[in-house]
């Protein structure tokens, strides 16, 4: 977050109580470099000190408690390193031990028997007795209860910081010093007054004071709501402004013609009737391509929803209008698969398809590069090799990026430089994106959604089995193989791990080859440590039906399309997230036969792992799974968000705070419709704040 260039931009070492040594630790451990950084180091929870508990009310589930009682007795017990100070605190309901292991002399002098104290800490229960280790303690005065009646902020810290007395309490003290040193002028408003009035938001300065030093829960909630809205509102302003400016300013190639390739393919070669969803998204893209503006669109669709055929029809539009198209994919296997399928389905059309990857070398590579430069190749499918400097196009008009989250933003951006005028961009993902995430992460892209599977596609039957049922699973595998089908068995690890008690591939390979011996059965093995040639050879054997079982790690998550494979077995399924389980499941069910996914797990499952198994067996809907995954894991863990260009959210949660997000987006849209460049006097504060942020950050989200 950016701050006013006055006091808050000062180095952290200038704050009273910090100094050079503590400053170095704060920089290394928490990335706190300035006073403003400390201000934005928010508490992650609060301890309720607004009430007092009786000792007799304590339970083994009690968290931090506040007690008023009289010290009846005190002793130093033990010897040498085991020495400790114990005081016995009593109220009218019972007694509790207070224990200190450090600063014993000081504690012994400070605490007096017969006096009444306010004690705060977390009770422990051991052998029928409650105790509090190193409690906070202060003398109770008849009029002093209000001093402790507050919500105590708890800040994240580290072991190294704690050695410098910068635990949560130490950071709280520094923050209190900072808040006392700043004023409203150091935190100028960045939301228009009309919005603040409409939502009854308090002043920005007051919100920061209350989030760090809340008087009560109502004050805390009011501050959090204001600052969450601010965070989401500014994020939406930036995303929507970039999107609108890009649409207005970026000229795009005009794809007006639909002849001869598009029409010929549609009439003569389209292998099946398009779904209503496919027709809808093609119309959406067609509208972009004849608008004279650059298309920058995300196509999301579940596994098997028909994204490839949609992208091919858009590619044919580009070629019909005299432009070249490039399809970039993350793996060699996927490149080969797309190249084969696209070459086969377009055979007979007057177009040349080629593939470029690291395996294309020597004279073959030189010839291919020459044909790309001359324009003789209209469509090239490739891996990261496409972004190399020596790859020059004659007239690149369209880029299609498959499984876009697998590429870094810089890699994707390099394709833009392959033409003087940036080409149209279509990025595709088989990982459905929840609407709330699309609104934030991909909010500056136009999103098209394939939410319908082709007719005749049978839902995959998903079953959860424990390791104890392995022999039954082997029996089912044999039954499927004897019926002419093929089987995947996926492991989370290649080799045994000392830290994780999960099934591993090498052990699985031995047990499966024992249960499925040659010559009746043949097995392929594929994992990330194999050389590319060996991995491709094994993969090709499986594709050619020379092997019936493919034992693999998640390298097969993307890019293997074997219509004859009907069974996916995922070992230690509790190890995987929902989206990855769904992606792996999508490797089967690509033909007309009934497909199965068997989730194998240990008998002891966490509540979350059990919930993931239940969700997977209950639905094949990738969008529902994506929503559930977002709830379980949070947005920060999902693939793509860190390279999306979206500023990290410090307070807001796009799942829990959907109402605030929608309100923030609505207000951002209203402002930009009237004042896109934020030039009015009311919006100047927003513009000024956003420009300050822009100078500090590298923004990438305008790049597909």
N, C-alpha and C positions, 0 to 999 in steps of 0.2 A: 504494500500500500504506500501511496505517496503522502507526504505531509507538507505542511506549509514550510517555506524555505527559511523561516525564522528559527526559533528555539528548537523545534522538533528535528531539524536536520543536523543538529550538533552531534558530534561523536559521543558515544555512550560514556567514555571515560570522564567527560566533563560533568556528569551527574554526581552530586554529593553522595559519598558512600561507595563509589565504584573504583576509580583509580585505574592505573595501567594493567595490573595483574588480573583484577576481576574483569576488566574490559576484554582482555584477551580470551578469557574463559567464556564470557558471554558471546563473543563473536564466533568462537570455534564450536561451542556446544549448542547454541540456540540461534545462531545467525543474527544476533542483535548487535547492530553496528551503530545505530543512532538512537537518540531519545525517542524518535517516532517509532522505531522498531520495537522498543520496550512497550510503548503505549499499545501497540497492536499485538503484543503477546498476551492474549486474553486468558483468563482462568478457564480451565476445562470442566470444573465443577465447583460447587459451593457447599460448605458445611453449615447446617442450620444451628446458629448459636442464639436463636431468638427464644429458646425455651430451655427449661431445666428438667432433668430426670431424677427420679428417686433411685437409690441404689437397689432397692427391692424390685424395681421394675426392669432391671437389666436382664437381657436374654443373650444366648450365645450368638444370636443374629444381630445384636446391637452394633451399630457403626459408631461414629464419633458422638460422644455424649458430653453434656455439661451438668455438673453436679455441684451442689452447695453442701458442705459438711464440715465437721470439726475434726481436727487432727488429735487423736486420742493417745497416740504412742509413736515413737520414732526410734529406729535402730540402724546402726551400721553392722552388716553381717558379712561373713565370709572373710577370706584372707587373700592378700596379694591380688592376682588378676581377677579373682572371682568376687572381689569385694563389691558390695552394693548398699545403697541406702534405701530403707523401707519406712514409709509413714503409713499409719492406719487411719483412714478417713471414715467417719461415721455420720449417718443421718438418722432420722427416726424410723427408717425401714431396714437398715442393715449396715454392713461394713465392707470396705474395699481397700486393697493394698495399692499404694503408689510407690513405684520402683524407679530408682535412678542408678545408672552404671557409670555416669561421668559427672565431673564437677562435684564430687561428694562433699568436700569441705564447705563449699559455698552453699549447697543445698541444706546441709546440716545446720549451718548458722542462720539461714534464711527462714526455715520452717520452724514454727514454735508450737509446742503441744498446747492444747486448750483453745487455740485460735480457730476461727471459721474462715474457710477458703472457698473460692470458686475454682473448680478443677475441670479441665477440658482434655479429652483424649479418647483413644479407642480402647474399649475394655477387652481383655483377654480372659478366657475361662480355662482354668487348669486345676485338676484335682479338687473340684467342688468350690474353688475360690476365684473371685473376680479380681483382676489387677489392671492397672494402667501403667505402661512403661513410659517414662519421660513425659509426663503430662504437662500441659501449660497450667500454671497455677498463679493465682493472685488473691490478695487479702480481700475478704468479703466485707463491704461496708453496707450499712442499711440502705443507702441511696445509690449504691454503685452497680446494681444489677443491670442498669441500662448500658453500662460500658461494654458488657459482653453480649448484649442482646442485638446481634447482627448476623448477617450471612458472611461467613469467612471464605474468601476466594482461595481456590487451590490451583496453583500454577504448575505446569510441567517443568521438571528440572532434570539434572543428570547426576550421576555419582561424583563426577569431577567438580561440578558446581557446588554440590553439598559440602565438599571438603573446604570450600571457600566461604562457607556459611551462606550459600545462595540456594538453599532449599526453597520450597514454596513460600515459607515465612519470610525468608530473606528477599525473595523477588517481590513479595507483597510490600515489604518495607521500601524498596527502591521505587516501586510504582507509586506508592503513597507520596514519596518525596517529589517525584515527577509531577504528579497531579497538583501538588501544592505550588509548584513553580510555574505552571502554565496558566493561560487565561483563554477566554473565548477567542481572542484574536489569533491564537496559535492553531485553532481548529475552526476555520471559517466554514460556513455552510456550503454544501455541494449538491443540495437538492433544492429546486425552486420552491419559493415560499408557498405558492398555491398548492403544491403537493403536500408539503408539511402541514398546512392548515386542513386539507381534506382528510388526512389520515391522523390528525391530532398528534403529530410527532413532536417530541420535545427538542430543545436545541441540541445541536451536535455535541457541544462541550459537555452538557449535562448528561447525555447518553454515555459518554466515555467515563465520566465520574461514576455513574451508577453501575456500569458493567464491571468496574474494578472494585468499587466500594458500595455495594447495594445496601440500601437501608432495610429493604424487605423484599419479599418475592414479587410483589406488584411492581415495585420500582425496577427490579431486575428484568422482569418480563417486558416492561415498557422500553427499556434501553435496548434489549436484545432485538425487539421488533424493529426499532428505528434503524439500528446498525445492520441488521440483516437486509432490510429493504434497500438501504444505501448500497450495500455490496452487490445485490442482484440488479438493482436499477442501473447502476453505472456499468455493470457488465453487459446488460441488454442494450443500453445506449450505444456502446462501442460496437457490439456485434451487429446491430441493425443498421447503424450508420455506415459501417464498412460495406455491408451488403448492398445498401441503397446506392452509395457512391460508386461501388464497383459496377452495378447494373447501369447506372447513368453514364459513367465515364468509359467503360471498357467496350470498345468496338469489337464485334464478333464477325467471323466469316458467315456469309449468307449461304445456307444450304437450301436453296429454293427448289431444285430439281429432285424428282423421285424416279428418274429413268436414266438408263435402262436397268441397272442392277437391282435396285430395290423392288421395282414392280415385277421383274422376271423371277426373282427369288420368292417374293410373296405369293405369286400365282402358281409357280411350278415346283418350288423346292421346300417350302415351309413344311416341316415334317408332321405338324399337328396344328389344330385350331388354337389360336392364341386365346388365353383366358381374358376375361373382362379387365382384370388388373393389369395385364401386359398391354392391352390396347390403351388403357387409360394413361399409363406412364409413358408410352411411346408418343401419345398426343401431347403430353406435358413437355417432353423433350423437343418434339417437332416445333412447338410454339417458341421455345428458346432459340432454336436453330434458324428460324426465319425472322427473328426480331431485330437482327442487326447488332445485338449485344452478345457478349461472350457468355456461353453456358458454363455454369459452375454448379453441377448437380450431383447429389448423392442418391444412388439407387440402393435401397436396402430391401432385402427379401430373404425369407427363410431358405434353408437348404432345400434345393429342388424346386424353387418357385419360378425358375426360368429366366434368371438374370442374363445368362449368356446369349440367349436368342434375342433378347431385347437389345443388348449391346451390339450384336451383329447387325441388326436392322439399322441402328444409328450409324454404324461404321459404313454400311452401304450408302447411306445418305451422303456421307462425307465424300466417298469415292465418286458417286454420281456427279458431284459438283466440282470435281477436279482436284480434290485434296487427298493427302495420304492420312492414314490412321495408324496409331500405335497402341498396342495393348500391353501394359506392364503388369507382370505377376510376380509373386515373391519367391517362387521355387522353380528349379529346372523341371521337375516332374510336372508341375502345373502348366508350365510353358509348353512342354511337349504335348500334354493332353489337349490344351486349347488349340495348338497348332494342328494336331491331327484332326480334331473334330471340326474346326473351321475350314480346313482344306477339303475335308470330305464333303461337308454340307454345301460348300460353294463351288464344288467341281462342276465344270461346264459353264460357269460364269466367266466373263472376260475380265478377270482380275488375278493378280499374283499375290500369294500369301507366302511369307517367309518367317523363319524363326531365328532369333539372335540370342545367344547365351554364351557363357564362358566356354562351353564345349565346342562352339563353332570357331575353328581356328584356321590359320594359314591362308591358302589361296581361296578356300571356300568363304572365309570371313571377308577377305579383300573384295571378292566379287560381290558379296551381299551388300557391303558398305557402298560400293560403286553404284549398285542398282537402287539403293535407297536415295543416294544423292541425285541420281538422274531422274528419279520418279518412276522407274520401271516397276518397283515393288509398291503396291498400293496399301497393303496391310502387313505390318510386322508385329509378331508376338515375341515378347522377350522378358528377360529378368532385369536385374539392375544394370546389365550390360547396355541397355538402351540409353542410359544417362551419361555414358562415357563421351568424352570430348570429341573423339574421332567419328562418332555417329552423327552424320549430317543428313537432314531430310531435304527433299526438293521443295515440298510445300505441305508441311504438317498442319492439318486442320482439326484433328480430333485426337485426344488422349483418353484412353480407357484404363483405369487402374483398378485391378481386381484385388480383393482382400486388402483394401487400402490401409488398414491399421497396421499392417506388417511393414510398411515403409515409413521412414522418418520424414518429417516435413521438408527437410532440405533436399532429400532425394526426390520427392515429388515435385518440388519447385524447379529442379534442374530441367525437367522436361519442358517447362514453360519457355525456356531459352532456346528451344530448337526451332523457333520461328520468330521472325521480327515482330509480328503481331501474335500475341498469345493465342494458342488454339483453344477450341472448346474442350471442356474437361468433364468427364463422367467418372466418378469414383463409385465403386461397388463394394458392398459388404454383405456377407451371409450371417453376420452377427446382428440380429435385430436390435435397434436402438430404441429404448423407451422414449416416449414423447417428451418427457421432462428433460431427459438428457439431450435429445436432439435440439430442444429449444435453447439449451445453454451451450453445449459443446459445438454443435453444428448449426447454430442459429444463423450464421451468415451464409450458409449454403441453402439452395433449394433442395428439398427432400422429396423424392418419389418413393413410394412404398408398394412392393408386390406382396399383397396380403391374401393371396389365393394360390393354392397348388393346382397344377394341371389335373384334368379329370382322369380318373382311373388309378391315381396314385394311392396305394394302400397305406394307412397309418402304421408306423412302426410299433410293434408290441414291445413294451419295455418292462422288464422284470428285475426285481432286486433279489439276489441270492447271497447267503452267507457262505463263507469258505467251507463250512461243513457239508454243503450240498454240491461240492465239486464233482464227485463221480456222476451225479445226475446231469450236471452241465456237460461233462464229457460225452455222456450218452446222447444228449441232444445234438451236440456237435456232429457225432458220427452219423446220426440220422439225417441231418441236413446235408452232410458231405456225400452220403450214399444216394441222396436224391439229386446230386449233381451241383450242389451249391458250394460256395466258398465262405470262409470264416476269418474274421479279424480277431486277434487277441492283443489288447493294448495294455502296456504296463507304464506306471509313472516313473520308474527308475530303470537304468540299464544294469547297474550292479548293486549289490547289497550295501545298505547304508547303516553306519553305527548310530546315527542320530534319528533315523526314521524307520519305524517298523512297518514297512510296506513291501508288497510283492515286487520282485525285480525281474527284469527280462531274462537274464542269463539262466537263472534258476527255473523260470517258467519254460524256457526253451527246452531244457533237459527233461522236465516232467512231461511236457506235451509230446516230445518226440518219443518218449517211452510209451506213452498211452496211444500214440498214433504213429506206429513204426512204418518204415519203408518195407517193401515197395508199395504197399497198399495206399499209404498216405505220403504226401510230400509237403515240406514246410519251408516257407521263406522267412527270413529275419531281416528287419530293417530298424536302424537306430541312428542317432545323430553323430556318433563317433566313427561310423563307417565312412570310407572314402566315397565320394559322389558316384564314381563309376560302379563300385560294388553295390551301393544302395540302389542305383537305377537298374542294375542287372536283376537284383532280387525283386524289385517292384515289377519289372517287366515280366518276369516269370509268373508272378501272380496274375497280372493282367492277361497273360496268354493262357491262363488256366493250367500251367505246368505244375503249380503247387495249389493245394487246397486250403492251407492255413497260412495266414500272414501274422507273424509275431512281431510286434513293433512298439515303439514309444510314440509320443504324440507327433512325430514327424509326419504321420499320415493324416493329421487333423485337417489339413488343407491339401487339395490337389490330387487325390486318388479317387477316380470314378470307375468303379468296376461293377457293372450292372448285375453280374452274376453273384456278387457277395451278398448274402442274406442274413448273416449273423455278426454282430459286433459284441465282443465280450470285453468289458473294461475292468481290469483287475485293480484292487484297492481304489474303488470308485469314490470312496470318501475323501481321497486325496485331491480330487478335481473340483473346480467350481462349476456352477450350473451351466454357464455358457460353453465351457469347454466340453462338458459331458454332452451337451446338445450338438455341438459341432462334430464330435466323434460319432455320435449316433447317426448323424447325417451322411456318413460314408456308406451306409447300407440303405436298402429300400429304393435304389435308383433304377431298378428294373421293374418287371411286372409281378414278381413273386412277393409273397408275404415276407417281411423282414422282421428281425428280432434284435433287441439290444438287452444284454444281460449285465447288470451292475453287480459285480462281486465285491464283497466287503468283509472285514473282520466282524466278529460278534459284538465287540464293544464300540459303539458309535456315540459321538457327541450329539447333543440335541440338534445342533445345526446340520450336521452330516445326515442325521436321520431325516430331517426336514427336506434336505436336497434329494434324497432317495425318493421320498414321497412325491415331491413335485415332478421329478423325472418320470415316475411310473404313472402319474395322473394325466400328463398332457404332452402333446407333440408340438404345441403352439410356441414357436420361438419368441414371439413378442411377450407372451405371458411369462415365459422363462426369463427373458431379459429383465422384465419388471421385478420379478422375484429376486433375481441375481443382484439387481441394484439395491433392493431393500436389505439383502443379507450382507453384501460386501461394501456398499457405499460407492459413490461415484469415483472417488480417487483411485480405486483399484482397477477400474475397468479399462480395457485396452483402448488406446486412442486418446483418452482425455488429457494425458500429460503432453502429447504432441499436438493438441488441437489449437493451442494458442489462447485458451481460456485462462484467465487469471485464477489462481487457486482460491477457493472460498475458505475464509478463516472462521466464519460464524455460521453462515447459512448452510442448510442441508437441502438439496434439491428434491429429496423425497419427503422429509418431514415438513418442509416449508413451501409446498407447492402453491398454497394460496397466496403467499407473499410473492413468489416467483411470477405467478400469473398477473398479479396486480402491478408488479414492477415492470413487466413486459408491456402491459396495456398503457401505462403512463409513458414509457419510453416511446412507444409507437405514436401516441398522441403528440408528443413534443416534436418528434422528427418529421411528422407529416406537415407540421406548420413551419418548422425551423430546422432544416436538415443540418446546416452547418453550425447550429447553436450560436447564432450571432446576436440574438435579442438580449436586452439588458437582463431579463430574468434568467436566461439560460447561460449567460456568460460564466457564471460560477461553475457550472457543469463542464463547459468547454475548457476552462482554465485547469480544472482538476484533472480531466482526462488527458489533456496535453502534457501535464506534469508526469502522469503515469507513463505515457507513451515514450517519453525520453529515457525512462529507466528500463523499459522492457523490450524484448525482441518479440514481435507479434507475427504469428504465422497462420492464424486461422482463416485468412483470406485466400490461402493457397490450399485448394481441394483437400 
